Amino acid sequence: MPALAEVLTALDALWPPERAEEWDAVGTVCGDPDRPVTRVLFAVDPVLDIADEAVRLDADLLITHHPLYLRGTTTVAASTSKGRVVHTLIKHDIALHVAHTNADRADPGVSDALAGALDLRVTAPLVPDPSDPAGRRGLGRICELDAPLSLAAFGERVAERLPRTAQGVRIAGDPERTIRTVAVCGGSGDGLFDAVRAAGVDAYVTADLRHHPASEARERREPTASGQLALVDAAHWATEWPWTEQAAAQLDEISDRNGWGLRTHISRTVTDPWTAHAPSPAPARTL
């Protein structure tokens, strides 16, 4: 079985920390580099429910997409929610490693996993990484459908293929319009609207779309080949969860190649913060 340090070296090769955004906090949060690793748990969020799941699983390493301390801290006291996560992990000798925007930019990355979950064929990055001569890395992905669908049918596909959340999937656009090309971005994607418009796609699948950027994107008089840009807004957690399956498969391949015998697990605990949805009892009215 490998030592944690060996596994971390492999993870840094998959998702080099230097490719993360400057504001990001990626890499190893806790863990003894000399301890052996036999069982690994993948999850999106390093919250207490996930730490407790890692304990029940007897995992040696927890790998999450989201950072624990994105903006730094002055305490890891167990009286705080994040401090309790740290105490739980260290008490049970569980290491925590984070791959965030470095996993977003990777090849394959978070948006490749999202495209795969939706049965979309990736043609290019949405925002290419200028340091990649092959032109495969970058933020988001530009994709094609194997066969055209109406926006309503495509929205149903997104809702069916992604993990179920209280939010579900929101759609902006004519339900009957035809969708052939799609841009996707796992996680918060309304900062990429300029790239989406430049790509000329029919629809954009992402999460956390705010009112004003979404409204401005819909009102822009720059129609695509089949009409104005359609929007499909899913829960943040749901758009990034497919990456855990992809990442686990990547580590499985490395383990097999090196004879490590690692056992990888994927958390199916829903850590999206929204827990219920109350639909309007009648059609929306003008206020």
Salt bridges, closest charged atoms under 4 A:
ASP12 OD1 - HIS97 NE2 3.88
GLU21 OE2 - ARG105 NH2 2.96
ASP24 OD1 - HIS100 ND1 2.89
ASP45 OD1 - HIS66 ND1 2.51
ASP93 OD2 - ARG35 NH1 3.79
ASP104 OD1 - HIS65 NE2 3.46
ASP107 OD2 - ARG136 NE 2.78
ASP112 OD2 - ARG141 NH2 2.77
ASP119 OD2 - ARG161 NH1 2.64
ASP129 OD2 - ARG137 NE 3.56
ASP132 OD1 - ARG137 NH1 3.79
GLU144 OE1 - ARG121 NH2 2.60
ASP146 OD1 - ARG121 NH1 2.70
ASP190 OD2 - ARG210 NE 2.82
ASP194 OD1 - ARG197 NH2 2.60
ASP202 OD1 - ARG177 NH2 3.77
ASP208 OD2 - HIS236 ND1 2.52
GLU219 OE1 - ARG221 NH2 3.58
GLU222 OE2 - ARG220 NH2 2.83
ASP233 OD2 - ARG170 NH2 2.46
GLU240 OE2 - HIS65 NE2 3.18
GLU240 OE1 - HIS66 NE2 2.67
GLU240 OE1 - HIS236 NE2 3.00
GLU245 OE2 - ARG268 NH2 3.56
GLU253 OE2 - ARG257 NH1 3.88
